[in-house]
Amino acid sequence: MSVVSNPLAEILNEIKNELAHQISLAKNADTRIDARKLAYQSQTLNDAIMASEISDENKMMLKKFSFTLQDSSTVKSLRYEKQDLERVLSNLNSI
């Protein structure tokens, strides 16, 4: 059984899809991206974290991810965020 609640899982999946979409639009690793949707999703993620019943440790991990997501401005940073999200999801689901 997954530890991640439905609203939290939904926003994490949306973020994953948006990261993949933004990466696919870019021509090279230094391309600036339009991160407005990711910034909005980051805020939605913060709200979902606060409402979730996951452990404080997992909340802290997700808050750190959300904070770094807000600073993503290049494709290179998005690639790192995508890897970080995969690690976060793996950690949440392995409990």
C-alpha positions, 0 to 999 in steps of 0.5 A, a space after each residue: 500500500 502506498 503511503 502517499 495520499 490521493 491529493 498528494 499523489 495527484 500533485 506529484 504526478 502533475 509535477 512529474 508530467 510538467 517537468 517532462 513536458 518542459 524538458 521536452 520543449 527545450 532545445 538544450 540544457 541552458 534554455 530558460 523555461 517558463 516555470 510559472 506552472 511549476 511554481 503554482 504546482 509547488 504552492 499546491 504541493 505545499 498545501 497538500 503536504 500540510 493536509 497530508 497524514 504522512 510522517 514529519 520526516 516525509 513532509 520535510 523531504 517534500 517541502 525541500 523538494 517543493 522549495 527547490 522546484 520554485 527555483 527551477 529556471 533552466 532545463 538543466 535544473 529541471 532534469 535535476 528536479 525530475 531525478 529528485 522527484 523520482 527519488 522522493 517518490 521512491 522514498 515515499 513508496 518504499 515505507 
